Amino acid sequence: MPISDPILIFTILISVILIAPLLAERLRVPDLVLLLLAGLVLGPHGAGLLARGSAISLFGAVGLLYIMFIAGLEIDLHRFTLTWKRSLSFGLMTFAIPQGLGILIGYYVLNISGPASVLLGSMFASHTLLPYPIASRLGIARNEAVTVTVSATIIADTLALLVLAVIADSAKGADIDLWFWLGIILGIVMLFSLVWWGIPWVSRWFFNKVPEKSGAQFLFVLATVCCCAYLSHFAKMEPIIGAFLAGAAFNRLIPEQSALMNRVQFVGNTLFIPFFLISVGMLVNLRALSGNPRSWFVLLTMVVAAIVTKWLAAWLAAWLFGYRAEERNVMFGLSVVKAAATLAVVLVGYHLKIFDETVLNGTIVMIIVTCSLGAVVVERYGRRLAALASGRVVRPSTEQRLVVPVANPASATRLLDFSFLLRNPGLPGAIHAVTIVRDEQKTASAVAQGEKLLAHCLTHAASADTPLLPGVRVGINVSDGIIHMAKEVRAESVLIGWSDQWTAAGRLFGTVRENLLDECPARILLCRLERPLNTTRRLLLALPPLSEQRSDILSLLRDAKWLAKQTGSEMRVYMSNPSSEQRLQAMIEAAGSSVPVRFLGHVDWSEARLRLFNSIRADDMVILPVERRQSPLWSPSLERLPEIAISRFPDINILSVYPALHGADGQSASSQDTSSGAAVAIFPSGDLRGEANVEDVLRHMTGGVSDWTRDQQDAARSLLLDSARTFPVEIQPGTVLLHAHSEIVTVPTILIGTGDWKWSMPGIDSPPRIILGLISPRDKGPEIHLKMLSTLARCLRNHPVLKKPYSVWISSEIAAVLRECFGGEGG
């Protein structure tokens, strides 16, 4: 007699789920195989300890839906859009080859009726992604061959279940006419439309209103998946189709590194999916095979045909697509497994008297064999594929150590959620949460409060299954504590929150911000996080001119693409320097993650900024690269850009990214070599107050170089004029720097023009008083040009000569300052 005590039944099942993975690791077999065997041994056709009751059937049914849901959730939708032709082709191949051969085998080898042969072929054609968790664990879920197979699964299963619907309705006496087909097509279209567009709309509304507390978002996801699975019946499809579509719809809404994803995977992999495997094992009845030669013949024929037909489809697809042997075998391992759709087909056929008990038992054994075979094949060749992939990946040399200063639970949760998304587990490093306590009389109580806050942070990190290193720092002020922490752990980035009260006062962190930007050696990310990160639809990245020369440009692009991947967002890049667009596009495409990227360029910075602001929507995340004041690329207009964006769009997520300090590796910027090893030519132009526009000013500035021919003067003026129209650098109010490379000079050349002008330049509010033109030799390389820019900006920024009232002698005084700084000559 089977056990009837529900507590004991649950205890036995949980014990099996606990022991199977541990034993499988010792035996070096997939735990899936042991769970199937456990169901066979404990079930009604084995030892008879457990009956396949309603509770086990319920958990098993949800586990089947969970497998398809997770497959849709983890599919790389961007890669699918790039490989949809291959997915469609393999889906048709892995359906047509088994379906066609199955009909022939059923009719001519097994001598069963025509409808039964067609239904048998649909069982061979369908497959279930039961080994998919193995591929996900091995890190090959986003391999193209895996993505193609996952996408092909929905095509093959849909066609197989369509065959089932036709045969079943025909057996019930329904007319297979035009209205029948129109009903099925309409049902499929309505199901797809409801799931694909309805889930994102409702989910974004729910996630905006309800935070992930007490599992509310997880329960919403689970209820939505079950609802979509049930609605599949109205489209005459099996529930697994609705579950897969729900997973694909949630794909962009549940970030991979998030507490919600951790809950989804934990519940599925530790509860529902093991229950399903055990329940399948309980269906096997080996006793029915004894003493019946036809049963063994049917069984062996079905098992061999199921394996061979799927192998032929995988081999043909790999040959056509040029996949390596490991990818072909993983495709076969994923597509050979029979479970969900196959069970649906055989049970319906058995109840309608199309199949007899011989085919039913053969199907159950076929499920056991193919499940075990698929798991072993994916485990074996998936490891080889993962090893090959890791050998091809170029690992960044930098470590991703993130420091997250926290001050209160609300802002700490938002910052930590963002750090979980930004943190790439494929890079070395860690997340350090730190709370700063000022050294005052009540230091002990403040430290205790800080420890409570860090305990909250650790709990939140545990819910996302993300390691967190907490720390309390006691310091004279907040900025010094953050700076010391960043230095101690050699942080790559410091993530700081951005609050309304600072922006309302026109100050971002006030003196704290200024001190950090002046002294903190690590990259700084000022994070204004107003909306849930998993509701992000687009990530907008603005790249001002000379962005390719930023010291952190590779890290910036890497992090931007990683964030787009984690949030399932489209990435839009706004570029503003046509001469460097191809180089930037190449850098972005080589920056790692595969995400949809749209480039918008061929305009100057003013037009690019206007285009960015005009396209911002409520569900966007905006990344604004900003320069520190020590950088030669700094300008007041660029520095004010985040404040302007916040004032216009107060309810969106905005990141301001500042690069690391020059010399953060131990050598200060002031001690670096700033010369190119050659003299610097300096040419002051005197009083140019009478010039009506920047072109006339540049004509006099370049005309003052007597060593240049007229063509060289025109070429230099054209280069500097292009710099003035695209991205003039304002060193300080009234002082503008223009720069370019050219072969007309052999040493760095600085032109100086002064005047009390009333006109302004693009992106600069105040009229210029001093215009500096730097032209570097083209053959010296960009690093020499950047060192010249840095030295020039450092020499003149806040220099007293720039603050003097205008006079006709000021250009000569500036030239003297620069000669002292560079040791230059000329003019």
PAKOLTI-604158 format. One record per residue (C-alpha): x, y, z. Coordinates in steps of 0.2 Angstrom, whole numbers, plus 5000, padded with zeros to 4 digits. Layout:
BEGIN
XYZ/...
***
This chain:
BEGIN
500050005000/500750174996/501050295010/499650415014/500350525027/500550695017/501950755029/502950585026/502650595007/503350775007/504850725018/505250585006/505150694991/506150834998/507450705004/507650634986/507750814979/509150844992/510150684989/510050664970/511150814966/512450764979/512450584973/512450644955/514050744958/514950594965/514350474951/514750614938/512950594930/511650734928/510550744943/509050744931/509350554928/509350514946/507750604949/506950504935/507550344942/506950394959/505250414952/505350244944/505850164960/504750244972/503150254961/501650144959/502550034946/504150014957/504149994976/502450074977/502950184991/502150344983/500650364973/500550484958/499250584967/498550754964/499850844974/501250774964/500350794948/500050974952/501851014956/502450914941/501351014929/501951174936/503751114935/503451074916/502851254914/504351314924/505551234912/504851314897/504651484906/506451484911/506951434893/506051584887/506651694901/508551664897/508451664878/509551794871/508151894861/509452004852/510451854846/508751774841/508351924830/510051904822/509751714820/507951694817/508151624800/509251484807/508051454821/506551444809/507551324797/508151214811/506351214819/505651154802/507051024800/506850954818/504950944815/504850884797/506250744797/505550654813/503750684807/504050614790/505050464795/503850434810/502350414798/503350284788/503950194803/502250184811/501250134795/502550014787/503549944802/502349944817/500849914806/499750044815/498350144807/498650304797/498050434810/499050334823/500550344812/500350534810/500150554829/501750444831/502750554820/502150704830/502850624846/504550604837/504550784831/504150864847/505450884861/505650964878/507051074884/507350964900/509250974899/509151164897/509551204916/511251104912/511651224898/511251374908/512351314923/513751284911/513651464904/513251414886/511451474886/511851624875/512851524863/512151534845/511851344843/510851344860/509851494856/509451424839/508851254847/507851344860/506951454847/506751294836/505851204851/504351324851/504251304832/504351114832/503151094847/501951214840/501851114824/501750944833/500351004844/499451074829/499550894822/498850834838/497350954838/496950904820/497050714823/496050734840/494650844833/494550724818/494350574829/492950664839/492050694822/492450874819/492550944802/494350994796/493751134785/494251314782/493351374798/494351254809/496051314802/495451494804/495051464822/496751394826/497651534817/496651674825/496851594843/498751584840/498851764835/497751824849/498751724862/500451794855/499751974855/499051964872/500651894880/501951984870/501252164872/500052134887/501352064899/502652204897/501352344899/500552264915/502252214922/502952384921/501452464929/501552334943/503452344946/503352534947/501952524960/502552374970/504352344976/505052164978/504652144996/504051985003/504051904986/502652014979/503452034962/503951844961/502151794965/501551914951/502751834939/502151654944/500351704943/500551784926/501451624919/500151514925/498751624917/499651634900/499851444901/497951424904/497551544890/498451424878/496951314878/495851444870/497151444855/497051244855/498851244861/499651154875/500051264891/501951244888/501751364873/501051504884/502351474897/503751494884/502951654877/502751724895/504651694898/505051774882/503951924887/504751934904/506451924896/506752114896/505952144913/506852024925/508752074925/509951924926/510851994941/509352034952/508451974968/506851934957/507851824945/508651734960/506951694967/506351634950/507751514948/507851454966/506051404967/506051324950/507751224951/507451174969/505551124969/504451124954/505651054941/506250914952/504450874956/504150864938/505550744935/505050624949/503250624942/503850574925/504850434932/503250374941/502350344924/503550194919/502850024921/504249894917/503049754922/501949784906/503449744895/503749564902/503249424892/502649524877/503849524862/502749654852/502949774867/504849754866/504849774847/503749934848/504850004862/506549974854/505850044837/505150204845/506750234855/507950204840/506850304829/506650454841/508550464843/509050434825/507850564818/508350704830/510150664826/509850684807/509050854810/510450914821/511750844809/510950934794/510751094803/512551094810/513251054792/512151194784/512551324797/514451284799/514351234818/515751144826/515450964832/515251014850/513851134845/513051004835/513050874849/512351004861/510951044848/510550854848/510550834867/509350974869/508150924855/508150734858/507250744875/505450684875/504350744889/503050884889/502250884872/502650694869/501650654885/500250764879/500150674862/500250504869/498950534883/497750614871/497950474858/497750334872/496150414878/495450424861/495850244857/497050294844/498550214853/498550054863/499450014880/500949954870/501250124862/500950204879/502250104888/503450124874/503250314875/503650314894/505250214891/505650324877/505450474888/506650394901/507950354889/507950514879/507950614895/509450524902/510350524885/510050714882/510650754899/512250664897/512550734880/512250914885/513350894901/514750814891/514850914876/514251074885/515751074896/516851064880/515951204872/516051314888/517951274888/518151324870/517151484873/518151534888/519751514878/519151634865/518551774877/519851904880/519751944898/519852134903/521452174913/520452284925/519552224940/517852284944/517852334962/516352434966/516252544982/514452594987/514252725001/512552705009/511752825021/509952765023/508952605019/507952675005/509352744995/510452594999/509252474992/509152564975/511052594974/511352404978/510152354965/511052454953/512752384958/512052204956/511652244938/513252334935/514352204943/514952074929/515251904938/516451864923/517652004930/518751984945/518252104960/516852134972/515552254979/516052354995/514652435004/515252565016/514452685028/515352835034/515252895052/515953065057/517153075071/516053165084/515553135102/514253015098/515352905087/514852735096/513052755093/513352815075/514352655072/513052545079/511752635067/512952605053/513152425057/511252405057/511152485040/512452365033/511552215040/510052275030/511252285015/511852115018/510052045019/509652125003/511252064994/510851885000/509151894992/509951924975/511351794979/512651924977/514251924988/514352094998/515852155008/515252285021/516252415030/516152555043/517352705041/517552835054/518253005047/518253185049/517053205035/516053095022/517053135007/518753085016/517952925022/517452875004/519052924997/520052825009/518952675007/519152684988/521052694990/521052545002/520152424991/520852494975/519152534969/518752534950/517152634952/516252724966/514352734965/513552884974/511652924976/510953084969/509553164979/508253294975/508753414989/510453434981/509853464963/508453584970/509853694977/510853674961/512253574970/512653394968/513253334985/513953514988/515653504995/515653314996/515453304977/516853434974/518053344986/517653174978/517953244960/519553324966/520353184976/519453014973/520652914962/519252794956/517852824943/516352904950/514552864945/513252984951/511652884951/509952964951/508852814952/506952864952/506152714943/506352524945/507852474934/506952324927/505652434919/507052514908/506652504889/508052604881/509752654887/510352824880/512252854879/512853024874/514553034868/515253214866/516753254854/518353174859/517453044869/518652914861/520052994870/519252974888/520352874899/518952764904/518052744887/518252554886/517552534904/516152654900/515652564884/515852394893/514752444907/513452534896/513252374885/513152264901/511752374908/510852364892/510952174892/510452154910/508952264908/508452194891/508552374884/508952444867/510552544867/510552714858/512152804856/512152994852/513853034843/514353214839/516053204830/515853134812/517753104810/517752984825/516152894823/516852744814/518152714827/516852734841/515652614833/517052484831/517452504850/515652484855/515352334844/516952254852/516452294870/515752124874/513952104877/512752064862/511352194863/510352294850/511352464847/510652604836/511952744832/511352924829/512753034822/513353144808/512853304818/513853424830/513753414848/512353554850/511253454838/511653284846/511253354863/509553424857/509153264848/509553174865/508353284875/506953274862/506953084862/506953054881/505552954888/504952904905/505652724904/507352774898/509052764907/510252904902/512152894903/513053064903/514953054902/515653204911/517453264913/518353314929/519053494930/520853424929/520453354912/520853444896/519153394889/518253474903/517053624899/515753714910/514353674897/514753484898/514853494917/513153574918/512353444907/511753324921/510953464930/510053524914/509453344911/508853324929/507853494928/507053444912/506753254916/506653244935/505753064935/507052964925/508552864929/510152964925/511952914927/513453044927/515052954924/516753034928/518352954923/519752904936/521053034940/522553044929/523952964939/522752854950/524052714947/525152804959/525852944949/525053114950/524553204935/525653344938/527153234939/526853154922/527853194907/526953324897/528053364883/528253274867/530153284867/530053434855/529953624856/528253704856/527953854844/526853994851/526154134841/525154274849/524054374837/523754544846/522154634847/520754564837/519254654844/518654714827/518254544820/516454504818/516454314820/517654164824/518054134806/518854304804/519754284821/520454124815/520954194798/522054324808/522754194820/523354074806/523954224795/525154274809/526254124806/527354184793/528254014790/526653944783/526053964765/524354024760/523753844758/524453794775/523553944783/521953904775/522053724780/522453764798/521053894799/519853754792/520353634805/520153754820/518553824813/517853644812/518353624831/517453784835/515853724827/515853554834/516553554852/517553704858/518253674875/517953814888/519453814900/518553944911/517254074907/517954184892/519354064888/519053944874/520253804867/520153744849/521253594844/521653484829/522953374821/523853414805/525353374794/525653554791/526653564808/528153464814/528053524832/526453564843/525953744838/524853864849/523954014842/523354154853/521954274849/521154404861/519754524859/518254594868/516954504857/515054504859/514654344849/514654164857/515153994851/514153834851/513853754868/514653904877/513554034885/514754174889/515654274874/517454224872/518854344877/520354224873/520454094859/521853974860/522153854845/523253704847/523853604832/524853444835/525853354822/524753214815/526253084816/526453104835/524953004840/523453054851/524353024867/525553174864/524053284859/523153234875/524653274886/524853444877/522953484880/523153434898/524653544901/523853684892/522353674903/523253654919/524453804915/523053924912/521553874922/521353994936/522954094931/522854274936/523254334918/521554264912/520654374925/521454534921/520454674912/520554664893/522054754886/523054744869/524554664878/523554514886/524054394872/525854424874/525654394893/524754234889/526154184877/527454214891/526554104903/526453964890/528253984886/528753964904/527653814905/528153724889/529853804886/529153854869/529753964855/529054064840/528054214837/
***
